Amino acid sequence: MVDLPVKPPQGRIEVGWRVSTADGRRGEVVGEHLVAPNGGWHYLVVFDDGSRRELPDYALKRLHSSLESGTPAAAAR
């Protein structure tokens, strides 16, 4: 039997999205993983100041696509 990759529910946060947190910090989602015990998703965010933090999906709000020009993360690619 082949295990299929587990993906977050459609409409949730996606890698590459620009997001903000409740305290106003902004950054880009660069990774994701399933939290097996509760079925939730956590995302690794690289903030505009260079710091990184792993946060649950409910703590993030989508801003816009990181592919838009003028964002620090898009310029760094």
Distance bins in CASP14 RR format, pairs under 12 A and 6 or more apart:
PFRMAT RR
TARGET T0000
AUTHOR 0000-0000-0000
RMODE 2
METHOD distances of the structure
MODEL  1
5 32 0 0 0 0 0 1 0 0 0 0 0
5 33 0 0 0 0 0 1 0 0 0 0 0
5 34 0 0 0 0 0 1 0 0 0 0 0
6 32 0 0 0 0 0 1 0 0 0 0 0
6 33 0 0 0 0 1 0 0 0 0 0 0
6 34 1 0 1 0 0 0 0 0 0 0 0
6 35 0 0 0 0 0 1 0 0 0 0 0
6 36 0 0 0 0 1 0 0 0 0 0 0
6 39 0 0 0 0 1 0 0 0 0 0 0
6 40 0 0 0 0 0 1 0 0 0 0 0
6 41 0 0 0 0 1 0 0 0 0 0 0
7 13 0 0 0 0 0 1 0 0 0 0 0
7 14 0 0 0 0 1 0 0 0 0 0 0
7 15 0 0 0 0 0 1 0 0 0 0 0
7 32 0 0 0 0 1 0 0 0 0 0 0
7 33 0 0 0 0 0 1 0 0 0 0 0
7 34 0 0 0 0 1 0 0 0 0 0 0
7 41 0 0 0 0 1 0 0 0 0 0 0
8 14 1 0 0 1 0 0 0 0 0 0 0
8 15 0 0 0 0 1 0 0 0 0 0 0
8 17 0 0 0 0 0 1 0 0 0 0 0
8 29 0 0 0 0 0 1 0 0 0 0 0
8 31 0 0 0 0 0 1 0 0 0 0 0
8 32 1 0 0 1 0 0 0 0 0 0 0
8 33 0 0 0 0 1 0 0 0 0 0 0
8 34 1 0 0 1 0 0 0 0 0 0 0
8 35 0 0 0 0 0 1 0 0 0 0 0
8 39 0 0 0 0 1 0 0 0 0 0 0
8 40 0 0 0 0 1 0 0 0 0 0 0
8 41 1 0 1 0 0 0 0 0 0 0 0
8 42 0 0 0 0 0 1 0 0 0 0 0
8 43 0 0 0 0 1 0 0 0 0 0 0
8 56 0 0 0 0 0 1 0 0 0 0 0
8 57 1 0 0 1 0 0 0 0 0 0 0
8 60 0 0 0 0 0 1 0 0 0 0 0
9 32 0 0 0 0 0 1 0 0 0 0 0
9 34 0 0 0 0 0 1 0 0 0 0 0
9 39 0 0 0 0 0 1 0 0 0 0 0
9 40 0 0 0 0 1 0 0 0 0 0 0
9 41 0 0 0 0 1 0 0 0 0 0 0
9 57 0 0 0 0 1 0 0 0 0 0 0
11 17 0 0 0 0 0 1 0 0 0 0 0
11 41 0 0 0 0 0 1 0 0 0 0 0
11 57 0 0 0 0 1 0 0 0 0 0 0
11 62 0 0 0 0 1 0 0 0 0 0 0
12 19 0 0 0 0 0 1 0 0 0 0 0
12 29 0 0 0 0 0 1 0 0 0 0 0
12 32 0 0 0 0 1 0 0 0 0 0 0
12 34 0 0 0 0 0 1 0 0 0 0 0
12 39 0 0 0 0 0 1 0 0 0 0 0
12 40 0 0 0 0 1 0 0 0 0 0 0
12 41 1 0 0 1 0 0 0 0 0 0 0
12 42 0 0 0 0 0 1 0 0 0 0 0
12 43 0 0 0 0 1 0 0 0 0 0 0
12 56 0 0 0 0 0 1 0 0 0 0 0
12 57 1 0 1 0 0 0 0 0 0 0 0
12 58 0 0 0 0 1 0 0 0 0 0 0
12 60 0 0 0 0 1 0 0 0 0 0 0
12 61 0 0 0 0 0 1 0 0 0 0 0
12 62 0 0 0 0 1 0 0 0 0 0 0
13 19 1 0 0 1 0 0 0 0 0 0 0
13 20 0 0 0 0 0 1 0 0 0 0 0
13 21 0 0 0 0 0 1 0 0 0 0 0
13 27 0 0 0 0 0 1 0 0 0 0 0
13 28 0 0 0 0 0 1 0 0 0 0 0
13 29 1 0 1 0 0 0 0 0 0 0 0
13 30 0 0 0 0 0 1 0 0 0 0 0
13 31 0 0 0 0 1 0 0 0 0 0 0
13 32 1 0 0 1 0 0 0 0 0 0 0
13 40 0 0 0 0 0 1 0 0 0 0 0
13 41 1 0 0 1 0 0 0 0 0 0 0
13 42 0 0 0 0 1 0 0 0 0 0 0
13 43 1 0 1 0 0 0 0 0 0 0 0
13 44 0 0 0 0 0 1 0 0 0 0 0
13 45 0 0 0 0 1 0 0 0 0 0 0
13 55 0 0 0 0 1 0 0 0 0 0 0
13 56 0 0 0 0 1 0 0 0 0 0 0
13 57 1 0 1 0 0 0 0 0 0 0 0
13 58 0 0 0 0 1 0 0 0 0 0 0
13 59 0 0 0 0 1 0 0 0 0 0 0
13 60 1 0 1 0 0 0 0 0 0 0 0
13 61 0 0 0 0 1 0 0 0 0 0 0
13 62 1 0 0 1 0 0 0 0 0 0 0
13 63 0 0 0 0 0 1 0 0 0 0 0
14 28 0 0 0 0 0 1 0 0 0 0 0
14 29 1 0 0 1 0 0 0 0 0 0 0
14 30 0 0 0 0 0 1 0 0 0 0 0
14 31 0 0 0 0 1 0 0 0 0 0 0
14 32 0 0 0 0 1 0 0 0 0 0 0
14 41 0 0 0 0 0 1 0 0 0 0 0
14 43 0 0 0 0 1 0 0 0 0 0 0
14 57 0 0 0 0 0 1 0 0 0 0 0
14 60 0 0 0 0 0 1 0 0 0 0 0
14 62 0 0 0 0 1 0 0 0 0 0 0
14 65 0 0 0 0 1 0 0 0 0 0 0
14 66 0 0 0 0 0 1 0 0 0 0 0
14 67 0 0 0 0 0 1 0 0 0 0 0
15 28 0 0 0 0 1 0 0 0 0 0 0
15 29 1 0 1 0 0 0 0 0 0 0 0
15 30 1 0 0 1 0 0 0 0 0 0 0
15 31 1 0 1 0 0 0 0 0 0 0 0
15 32 1 0 1 0 0 0 0 0 0 0 0
15 33 0 0 0 0 0 1 0 0 0 0 0
15 41 0 0 0 0 0 1 0 0 0 0 0
15 43 1 0 0 1 0 0 0 0 0 0 0
15 44 0 0 0 0 1 0 0 0 0 0 0
15 45 0 0 0 0 0 1 0 0 0 0 0
15 46 0 0 0 0 0 1 0 0 0 0 0
15 65 0 0 0 0 0 1 0 0 0 0 0
15 66 0 0 0 0 1 0 0 0 0 0 0
15 73 0 0 0 0 0 1 0 0 0 0 0
16 27 0 0 0 0 1 0 0 0 0 0 0
16 28 1 0 1 0 0 0 0 0 0 0 0
16 29 1 0 1 0 0 0 0 0 0 0 0
16 30 1 0 0 1 0 0 0 0 0 0 0
16 31 0 0 0 0 1 0 0 0 0 0 0
16 32 0 0 0 0 1 0 0 0 0 0 0
16 43 0 0 0 0 1 0 0 0 0 0 0
16 44 0 0 0 0 0 1 0 0 0 0 0
16 45 0 0 0 0 0 1 0 0 0 0 0
16 46 0 0 0 0 0 1 0 0 0 0 0
16 60 0 0 0 0 0 1 0 0 0 0 0
16 62 0 0 0 0 0 1 0 0 0 0 0
16 63 0 0 0 0 0 1 0 0 0 0 0
16 64 0 0 0 0 0 1 0 0 0 0 0
16 65 1 0 0 1 0 0 0 0 0 0 0
16 66 1 0 1 0 0 0 0 0 0 0 0
16 67 0 0 0 0 1 0 0 0 0 0 0
16 68 0 0 0 0 0 1 0 0 0 0 0
16 71 0 0 0 0 0 1 0 0 0 0 0
16 73 1 0 0 1 0 0 0 0 0 0 0
16 74 0 0 0 0 1 0 0 0 0 0 0
16 77 0 0 0 0 0 1 0 0 0 0 0
17 26 0 0 0 0 0 1 0 0 0 0 0
17 27 0 0 0 0 1 0 0 0 0 0 0
17 28 1 0 0 1 0 0 0 0 0 0 0
17 29 1 0 1 0 0 0 0 0 0 0 0
17 30 0 0 0 0 0 1 0 0 0 0 0
17 31 0 0 0 0 0 1 0 0 0 0 0
17 32 0 0 0 0 0 1 0 0 0 0 0
17 43 0 0 0 0 1 0 0 0 0 0 0
17 45 0 0 0 0 1 0 0 0 0 0 0
17 46 0 0 0 0 0 1 0 0 0 0 0
17 57 0 0 0 0 0 1 0 0 0 0 0
17 60 0 0 0 0 1 0 0 0 0 0 0
17 61 0 0 0 0 1 0 0 0 0 0 0
17 62 1 0 1 0 0 0 0 0 0 0 0
17 63 1 0 0 1 0 0 0 0 0 0 0
17 64 0 0 0 0 1 0 0 0 0 0 0
17 65 1 0 0 1 0 0 0 0 0 0 0
17 66 1 0 0 1 0 0 0 0 0 0 0
17 67 0 0 0 0 1 0 0 0 0 0 0
17 68 0 0 0 0 0 1 0 0 0 0 0
17 71 0 0 0 0 0 1 0 0 0 0 0
17 73 0 0 0 0 0 1 0 0 0 0 0
17 74 0 0 0 0 0 1 0 0 0 0 0
18 25 0 0 0 0 0 1 0 0 0 0 0
18 26 1 0 0 1 0 0 0 0 0 0 0
18 27 1 0 0 1 0 0 0 0 0 0 0
18 28 1 0 1 0 0 0 0 0 0 0 0
18 29 0 0 0 0 1 0 0 0 0 0 0
18 30 0 0 0 0 0 1 0 0 0 0 0
18 45 0 0 0 0 1 0 0 0 0 0 0
18 46 0 0 0 0 0 1 0 0 0 0 0
18 47 0 0 0 0 0 1 0 0 0 0 0
18 48 0 0 0 0 1 0 0 0 0 0 0
18 60 0 0 0 0 0 1 0 0 0 0 0
18 61 0 0 0 0 1 0 0 0 0 0 0
18 62 1 0 0 1 0 0 0 0 0 0 0
18 63 1 0 1 0 0 0 0 0 0 0 0
18 64 1 0 1 0 0 0 0 0 0 0 0
18 65 1 0 0 1 0 0 0 0 0 0 0
18 66 1 0 1 0 0 0 0 0 0 0 0
18 67 0 0 0 0 1 0 0 0 0 0 0
18 68 1 0 0 1 0 0 0 0 0 0 0
18 70 0 0 0 0 0 1 0 0 0 0 0
18 71 1 0 1 0 0 0 0 0 0 0 0
18 72 0 0 0 0 1 0 0 0 0 0 0
18 73 1 0 0 1 0 0 0 0 0 0 0
18 74 0 0 0 0 1 0 0 0 0 0 0
19 25 0 0 0 0 1 0 0 0 0 0 0
19 26 1 0 0 1 0 0 0 0 0 0 0
19 27 1 0 0 1 0 0 0 0 0 0 0
19 28 1 0 0 1 0 0 0 0 0 0 0
19 29 1 0 1 0 0 0 0 0 0 0 0
19 30 0 0 0 0 0 1 0 0 0 0 0
19 31 0 0 0 0 0 1 0 0 0 0 0
19 32 0 0 0 0 0 1 0 0 0 0 0
19 43 1 0 0 1 0 0 0 0 0 0 0
19 44 0 0 0 0 0 1 0 0 0 0 0
19 45 1 0 0 1 0 0 0 0 0 0 0
19 46 0 0 0 0 0 1 0 0 0 0 0
19 47 0 0 0 0 1 0 0 0 0 0 0
19 48 0 0 0 0 0 1 0 0 0 0 0
19 53 0 0 0 0 0 1 0 0 0 0 0
19 55 0 0 0 0 1 0 0 0 0 0 0
19 56 0 0 0 0 0 1 0 0 0 0 0
19 57 0 0 0 0 1 0 0 0 0 0 0
19 58 0 0 0 0 0 1 0 0 0 0 0
19 59 0 0 0 0 1 0 0 0 0 0 0
19 60 1 0 1 0 0 0 0 0 0 0 0
19 61 1 0 0 1 0 0 0 0 0 0 0
19 62 1 0 1 0 0 0 0 0 0 0 0
19 63 1 0 0 1 0 0 0 0 0 0 0
19 64 0 0 0 0 1 0 0 0 0 0 0
19 65 0 0 0 0 0 1 0 0 0 0 0
19 66 0 0 0 0 1 0 0 0 0 0 0
19 71 0 0 0 0 0 1 0 0 0 0 0
19 73 0 0 0 0 0 1 0 0 0 0 0
20 26 1 0 1 0 0 0 0 0 0 0 0
20 27 1 0 0 1 0 0 0 0 0 0 0
20 28 0 0 0 0 0 1 0 0 0 0 0
20 29 0 0 0 0 0 1 0 0 0 0 0
20 45 0 0 0 0 1 0 0 0 0 0 0
20 47 0 0 0 0 1 0 0 0 0 0 0
20 48 0 0 0 0 0 1 0 0 0 0 0
20 55 0 0 0 0 0 1 0 0 0 0 0
20 59 0 0 0 0 0 1 0 0 0 0 0
20 60 1 0 0 1 0 0 0 0 0 0 0
20 61 1 0 1 0 0 0 0 0 0 0 0
20 62 0 0 0 0 1 0 0 0 0 0 0
20 63 1 0 1 0 0 0 0 0 0 0 0
20 64 0 0 0 0 0 1 0 0 0 0 0
21 27 0 0 0 0 1 0 0 0 0 0 0
21 29 0 0 0 0 0 1 0 0 0 0 0
21 43 0 0 0 0 0 1 0 0 0 0 0
21 45 1 0 0 1 0 0 0 0 0 0 0
21 47 0 0 0 0 1 0 0 0 0 0 0
21 48 0 0 0 0 0 1 0 0 0 0 0
21 51 0 0 0 0 0 1 0 0 0 0 0
21 53 0 0 0 0 1 0 0 0 0 0 0
21 54 0 0 0 0 0 1 0 0 0 0 0
21 55 1 0 0 1 0 0 0 0 0 0 0
21 56 0 0 0 0 0 1 0 0 0 0 0
21 57 0 0 0 0 0 1 0 0 0 0 0
21 58 0 0 0 0 0 1 0 0 0 0 0
21 59 1 0 0 1 0 0 0 0 0 0 0
21 60 1 0 0 1 0 0 0 0 0 0 0
21 61 1 0 0 1 0 0 0 0 0 0 0
21 62 0 0 0 0 0 1 0 0 0 0 0
21 63 0 0 0 0 0 1 0 0 0 0 0
22 55 0 0 0 0 0 1 0 0 0 0 0
22 56 0 0 0 0 0 1 0 0 0 0 0
22 58 0 0 0 0 0 1 0 0 0 0 0
22 59 1 0 0 1 0 0 0 0 0 0 0
22 60 0 0 0 0 1 0 0 0 0 0 0
22 61 0 0 0 0 1 0 0 0 0 0 0
23 47 0 0 0 0 0 1 0 0 0 0 0
23 53 0 0 0 0 0 1 0 0 0 0 0
23 55 0 0 0 0 0 1 0 0 0 0 0
23 59 0 0 0 0 1 0 0 0 0 0 0
23 60 0 0 0 0 0 1 0 0 0 0 0
23 61 0 0 0 0 0 1 0 0 0 0 0
24 45 0 0 0 0 0 1 0 0 0 0 0
24 47 0 0 0 0 1 0 0 0 0 0 0
24 48 0 0 0 0 0 1 0 0 0 0 0
24 49 0 0 0 0 0 1 0 0 0 0 0
24 59 0 0 0 0 0 1 0 0 0 0 0
24 60 0 0 0 0 0 1 0 0 0 0 0
24 61 0 0 0 0 1 0 0 0 0 0 0
24 63 0 0 0 0 0 1 0 0 0 0 0
25 45 0 0 0 0 1 0 0 0 0 0 0
25 46 0 0 0 0 0 1 0 0 0 0 0
25 47 1 0 1 0 0 0 0 0 0 0 0
25 48 1 0 0 1 0 0 0 0 0 0 0
25 49 1 0 0 1 0 0 0 0 0 0 0
25 50 0 0 0 0 0 1 0 0 0 0 0
25 51 0 0 0 0 1 0 0 0 0 0 0
25 52 0 0 0 0 0 1 0 0 0 0 0
25 53 0 0 0 0 1 0 0 0 0 0 0
25 55 0 0 0 0 1 0 0 0 0 0 0
25 59 0 0 0 0 0 1 0 0 0 0 0
25 60 0 0 0 0 0 1 0 0 0 0 0
25 61 0 0 0 0 0 1 0 0 0 0 0
25 63 0 0 0 0 0 1 0 0 0 0 0
26 45 0 0 0 0 1 0 0 0 0 0 0
26 46 0 0 0 0 0 1 0 0 0 0 0
26 47 1 0 0 1 0 0 0 0 0 0 0
26 48 1 0 1 0 0 0 0 0 0 0 0
26 49 0 0 0 0 1 0 0 0 0 0 0
26 50 0 0 0 0 0 1 0 0 0 0 0
26 51 0 0 0 0 0 1 0 0 0 0 0
26 60 0 0 0 0 0 1 0 0 0 0 0
26 61 0 0 0 0 1 0 0 0 0 0 0
26 62 0 0 0 0 0 1 0 0 0 0 0
26 63 1 0 0 1 0 0 0 0 0 0 0
26 64 0 0 0 0 0 1 0 0 0 0 0
26 66 0 0 0 0 0 1 0 0 0 0 0
26 71 0 0 0 0 1 0 0 0 0 0 0
26 72 0 0 0 0 1 0 0 0 0 0 0
26 73 0 0 0 0 1 0 0 0 0 0 0
27 43 0 0 0 0 0 1 0 0 0 0 0
27 44 0 0 0 0 0 1 0 0 0 0 0
27 45 1 0 1 0 0 0 0 0 0 0 0
27 46 1 0 0 1 0 0 0 0 0 0 0
27 47 1 0 1 0 0 0 0 0 0 0 0
27 48 1 0 1 0 0 0 0 0 0 0 0
27 49 0 0 0 0 1 0 0 0 0 0 0
27 50 0 0 0 0 1 0 0 0 0 0 0
27 51 0 0 0 0 1 0 0 0 0 0 0
27 52 0 0 0 0 1 0 0 0 0 0 0
27 53 0 0 0 0 1 0 0 0 0 0 0
27 55 0 0 0 0 0 1 0 0 0 0 0
27 60 0 0 0 0 1 0 0 0 0 0 0
27 61 0 0 0 0 0 1 0 0 0 0 0
27 62 0 0 0 0 0 1 0 0 0 0 0
27 63 0 0 0 0 1 0 0 0 0 0 0
27 64 0 0 0 0 0 1 0 0 0 0 0
27 66 0 0 0 0 1 0 0 0 0 0 0
27 71 0 0 0 0 1 0 0 0 0 0 0
27 72 0 0 0 0 1 0 0 0 0 0 0
27 73 1 0 0 1 0 0 0 0 0 0 0
27 74 0 0 0 0 0 1 0 0 0 0 0
27 76 0 0 0 0 0 1 0 0 0 0 0
28 43 0 0 0 0 0 1 0 0 0 0 0
28 44 0 0 0 0 1 0 0 0 0 0 0
28 45 1 0 0 1 0 0 0 0 0 0 0
28 46 1 0 1 0 0 0 0 0 0 0 0
28 47 0 0 0 0 1 0 0 0 0 0 0
28 48 0 0 0 0 1 0 0 0 0 0 0
28 50 0 0 0 0 0 1 0 0 0 0 0
28 52 0 0 0 0 0 1 0 0 0 0 0
28 53 0 0 0 0 0 1 0 0 0 0 0
28 60 0 0 0 0 0 1 0 0 0 0 0
28 62 0 0 0 0 0 1 0 0 0 0 0
28 63 0 0 0 0 1 0 0 0 0 0 0
28 64 0 0 0 0 0 1 0 0 0 0 0
28 65 0 0 0 0 1 0 0 0 0 0 0
28 66 1 0 1 0 0 0 0 0 0 0 0
28 67 0 0 0 0 0 1 0 0 0 0 0
28 68 0 0 0 0 0 1 0 0 0 0 0
28 71 1 0 0 1 0 0 0 0 0 0 0
28 72 0 0 0 0 1 0 0 0 0 0 0
28 73 1 1 0 0 0 0 0 0 0 0 0
28 74 0 0 0 0 1 0 0 0 0 0 0
28 75 0 0 0 0 0 1 0 0 0 0 0
28 76 0 0 0 0 1 0 0 0 0 0 0
28 77 0 0 0 0 0 1 0 0 0 0 0
29 41 0 0 0 0 0 1 0 0 0 0 0
29 42 0 0 0 0 0 1 0 0 0 0 0
29 43 1 0 1 0 0 0 0 0 0 0 0
29 44 1 0 0 1 0 0 0 0 0 0 0
29 45 1 0 1 0 0 0 0 0 0 0 0
29 46 0 0 0 0 1 0 0 0 0 0 0
29 47 0 0 0 0 0 1 0 0 0 0 0
29 52 0 0 0 0 0 1 0 0 0 0 0
29 53 0 0 0 0 0 1 0 0 0 0 0
29 54 0 0 0 0 0 1 0 0 0 0 0
29 55 0 0 0 0 1 0 0 0 0 0 0
29 57 0 0 0 0 1 0 0 0 0 0 0
29 59 0 0 0 0 0 1 0 0 0 0 0
29 60 1 0 0 1 0 0 0 0 0 0 0
29 61 0 0 0 0 0 1 0 0 0 0 0
29 62 0 0 0 0 1 0 0 0 0 0 0
29 63 0 0 0 0 0 1 0 0 0 0 0
29 65 0 0 0 0 0 1 0 0 0 0 0
29 66 0 0 0 0 1 0 0 0 0 0 0
29 73 0 0 0 0 1 0 0 0 0 0 0
30 43 0 0 0 0 1 0 0 0 0 0 0
30 44 1 0 1 0 0 0 0 0 0 0 0
30 45 1 0 0 1 0 0 0 0 0 0 0
30 46 1 0 1 0 0 0 0 0 0 0 0
30 47 0 0 0 0 0 1 0 0 0 0 0
30 50 0 0 0 0 0 1 0 0 0 0 0
30 52 0 0 0 0 1 0 0 0 0 0 0
30 53 0 0 0 0 0 1 0 0 0 0 0
30 54 0 0 0 0 0 1 0 0 0 0 0
30 55 0 0 0 0 0 1 0 0 0 0 0
30 66 0 0 0 0 1 0 0 0 0 0 0
30 73 0 0 0 0 1 0 0 0 0 0 0
30 76 0 0 0 0 0 1 0 0 0 0 0
30 77 0 0 0 0 0 1 0 0 0 0 0
31 41 0 0 0 0 0 1 0 0 0 0 0
31 42 0 0 0 0 1 0 0 0 0 0 0
31 43 1 0 0 1 0 0 0 0 0 0 0
31 44 1 0 1 0 0 0 0 0 0 0 0
31 45 0 0 0 0 1 0 0 0 0 0 0
31 46 0 0 0 0 1 0 0 0 0 0 0
31 52 0 0 0 0 0 1 0 0 0 0 0
31 53 0 0 0 0 0 1 0 0 0 0 0
31 54 0 0 0 0 1 0 0 0 0 0 0
31 55 0 0 0 0 0 1 0 0 0 0 0
31 57 0 0 0 0 0 1 0 0 0 0 0
31 60 0 0 0 0 0 1 0 0 0 0 0
32 40 0 0 0 0 0 1 0 0 0 0 0
32 41 1 0 1 0 0 0 0 0 0 0 0
32 42 1 0 0 1 0 0 0 0 0 0 0
32 43 1 0 1 0 0 0 0 0 0 0 0
32 44 1 0 0 1 0 0 0 0 0 0 0
32 45 0 0 0 0 0 1 0 0 0 0 0
32 54 0 0 0 0 1 0 0 0 0 0 0
32 55 0 0 0 0 0 1 0 0 0 0 0
32 56 0 0 0 0 0 1 0 0 0 0 0
32 57 0 0 0 0 1 0 0 0 0 0 0
32 60 0 0 0 0 0 1 0 0 0 0 0
33 39 0 0 0 0 0 1 0 0 0 0 0
33 40 0 0 0 0 1 0 0 0 0 0 0
33 41 1 0 0 1 0 0 0 0 0 0 0
33 42 1 0 1 0 0 0 0 0 0 0 0
33 43 0 0 0 0 1 0 0 0 0 0 0
33 44 0 0 0 0 1 0 0 0 0 0 0
33 54 0 0 0 0 1 0 0 0 0 0 0
33 55 0 0 0 0 0 1 0 0 0 0 0
33 56 0 0 0 0 0 1 0 0 0 0 0
33 57 0 0 0 0 0 1 0 0 0 0 0
34 40 1 0 0 1 0 0 0 0 0 0 0
34 41 1 0 0 1 0 0 0 0 0 0 0
34 42 0 0 0 0 1 0 0 0 0 0 0
34 43 0 0 0 0 0 1 0 0 0 0 0
34 56 0 0 0 0 0 1 0 0 0 0 0
34 57 0 0 0 0 0 1 0 0 0 0 0
35 41 1 0 0 1 0 0 0 0 0 0 0
35 42 1 0 1 0 0 0 0 0 0 0 0
35 43 0 0 0 0 0 1 0 0 0 0 0
35 54 0 0 0 0 0 1 0 0 0 0 0
35 55 0 0 0 0 0 1 0 0 0 0 0
35 56 1 0 0 1 0 0 0 0 0 0 0
35 57 0 0 0 0 1 0 0 0 0 0 0
36 42 0 0 0 0 0 1 0 0 0 0 0
38 56 0 0 0 0 1 0 0 0 0 0 0
38 57 0 0 0 0 0 1 0 0 0 0 0
38 58 0 0 0 0 0 1 0 0 0 0 0
39 56 0 0 0 0 0 1 0 0 0 0 0
39 57 0 0 0 0 0 1 0 0 0 0 0
40 55 0 0 0 0 0 1 0 0 0 0 0
40 56 1 0 0 1 0 0 0 0 0 0 0
40 57 1 0 0 1 0 0 0 0 0 0 0
40 58 0 0 0 0 1 0 0 0 0 0 0
40 59 0 0 0 0 0 1 0 0 0 0 0
41 54 0 0 0 0 0 1 0 0 0 0 0
41 55 0 0 0 0 1 0 0 0 0 0 0
41 56 1 0 0 1 0 0 0 0 0 0 0
41 57 1 0 1 0 0 0 0 0 0 0 0
41 58 0 0 0 0 1 0 0 0 0 0 0
41 59 0 0 0 0 0 1 0 0 0 0 0
41 60 0 0 0 0 0 1 0 0 0 0 0
42 53 0 0 0 0 0 1 0 0 0 0 0
42 54 1 0 1 0 0 0 0 0 0 0 0
42 55 1 0 0 1 0 0 0 0 0 0 0
42 56 1 0 1 0 0 0 0 0 0 0 0
42 57 1 0 0 1 0 0 0 0 0 0 0
42 58 0 0 0 0 0 1 0 0 0 0 0
42 59 0 0 0 0 1 0 0 0 0 0 0
42 60 0 0 0 0 1 0 0 0 0 0 0
43 52 0 0 0 0 0 1 0 0 0 0 0
43 53 0 0 0 0 1 0 0 0 0 0 0
43 54 1 0 0 1 0 0 0 0 0 0 0
43 55 1 0 1 0 0 0 0 0 0 0 0
43 56 1 0 0 1 0 0 0 0 0 0 0
43 57 1 0 0 1 0 0 0 0 0 0 0
43 58 0 0 0 0 0 1 0 0 0 0 0
43 59 0 0 0 0 1 0 0 0 0 0 0
43 60 1 0 0 1 0 0 0 0 0 0 0
43 61 0 0 0 0 0 1 0 0 0 0 0
43 62 0 0 0 0 0 1 0 0 0 0 0
44 51 0 0 0 0 0 1 0 0 0 0 0
44 52 1 0 0 1 0 0 0 0 0 0 0
44 53 1 0 0 1 0 0 0 0 0 0 0
44 54 1 0 1 0 0 0 0 0 0 0 0
44 55 0 0 0 0 1 0 0 0 0 0 0
44 56 0 0 0 0 0 1 0 0 0 0 0
44 60 0 0 0 0 0 1 0 0 0 0 0
45 51 0 0 0 0 1 0 0 0 0 0 0
45 52 1 0 0 1 0 0 0 0 0 0 0
45 53 1 0 1 0 0 0 0 0 0 0 0
45 54 1 0 0 1 0 0 0 0 0 0 0
45 55 1 0 0 1 0 0 0 0 0 0 0
45 56 0 0 0 0 0 1 0 0 0 0 0
45 57 0 0 0 0 0 1 0 0 0 0 0
45 59 0 0 0 0 1 0 0 0 0 0 0
45 60 1 0 0 1 0 0 0 0 0 0 0
45 61 0 0 0 0 0 1 0 0 0 0 0
45 62 0 0 0 0 0 1 0 0 0 0 0
45 63 0 0 0 0 0 1 0 0 0 0 0
45 66 0 0 0 0 0 1 0 0 0 0 0
45 73 0 0 0 0 0 1 0 0 0 0 0
46 52 1 0 1 0 0 0 0 0 0 0 0
46 53 0 0 0 0 1 0 0 0 0 0 0
46 54 0 0 0 0 0 1 0 0 0 0 0
46 55 0 0 0 0 0 1 0 0 0 0 0
46 66 0 0 0 0 0 1 0 0 0 0 0
46 71 0 0 0 0 0 1 0 0 0 0 0
46 72 0 0 0 0 1 0 0 0 0 0 0
46 73 1 0 0 1 0 0 0 0 0 0 0
46 76 0 0 0 0 1 0 0 0 0 0 0
47 53 1 0 0 1 0 0 0 0 0 0 0
47 54 0 0 0 0 0 1 0 0 0 0 0
47 55 0 0 0 0 0 1 0 0 0 0 0
47 60 0 0 0 0 0 1 0 0 0 0 0
47 72 0 0 0 0 1 0 0 0 0 0 0
47 73 0 0 0 0 1 0 0 0 0 0 0
48 63 0 0 0 0 0 1 0 0 0 0 0
48 66 0 0 0 0 0 1 0 0 0 0 0
48 70 0 0 0 0 0 1 0 0 0 0 0
48 71 0 0 0 0 1 0 0 0 0 0 0
48 72 1 0 1 0 0 0 0 0 0 0 0
48 73 1 0 0 1 0 0 0 0 0 0 0
48 74 0 0 0 0 0 1 0 0 0 0 0
48 75 0 0 0 0 0 1 0 0 0 0 0
48 76 0 0 0 0 0 1 0 0 0 0 0
49 72 0 0 0 0 1 0 0 0 0 0 0
50 72 0 0 0 0 1 0 0 0 0 0 0
50 73 0 0 0 0 1 0 0 0 0 0 0
50 76 0 0 0 0 0 1 0 0 0 0 0
53 59 0 0 0 0 1 0 0 0 0 0 0
53 60 0 0 0 0 0 1 0 0 0 0 0
54 60 0 0 0 0 0 1 0 0 0 0 0
55 61 0 0 0 0 0 1 0 0 0 0 0
63 71 0 0 0 0 1 0 0 0 0 0 0
63 73 0 0 0 0 0 1 0 0 0 0 0
64 70 0 0 0 0 0 1 0 0 0 0 0
64 71 1 0 0 1 0 0 0 0 0 0 0
64 73 0 0 0 0 0 1 0 0 0 0 0
64 74 0 0 0 0 0 1 0 0 0 0 0
65 71 0 0 0 0 1 0 0 0 0 0 0
65 73 0 0 0 0 0 1 0 0 0 0 0
65 74 0 0 0 0 1 0 0 0 0 0 0
66 72 0 0 0 0 1 0 0 0 0 0 0
66 73 1 0 1 0 0 0 0 0 0 0 0
66 74 1 0 1 0 0 0 0 0 0 0 0
66 75 0 0 0 0 1 0 0 0 0 0 0
66 76 0 0 0 0 1 0 0 0 0 0 0
66 77 0 0 0 0 1 0 0 0 0 0 0
67 73 0 0 0 0 1 0 0 0 0 0 0
67 74 1 0 0 1 0 0 0 0 0 0 0
67 75 0 0 0 0 0 1 0 0 0 0 0
67 77 0 0 0 0 1 0 0 0 0 0 0
68 74 1 0 0 1 0 0 0 0 0 0 0
68 75 0 0 0 0 0 1 0 0 0 0 0
69 75 0 0 0 0 1 0 0 0 0 0 0
69 77 0 0 0 0 0 1 0 0 0 0 0
70 76 0 0 0 0 0 1 0 0 0 0 0
70 77 0 0 0 0 0 1 0 0 0 0 0
71 77 0 0 0 0 0 1 0 0 0 0 0
END
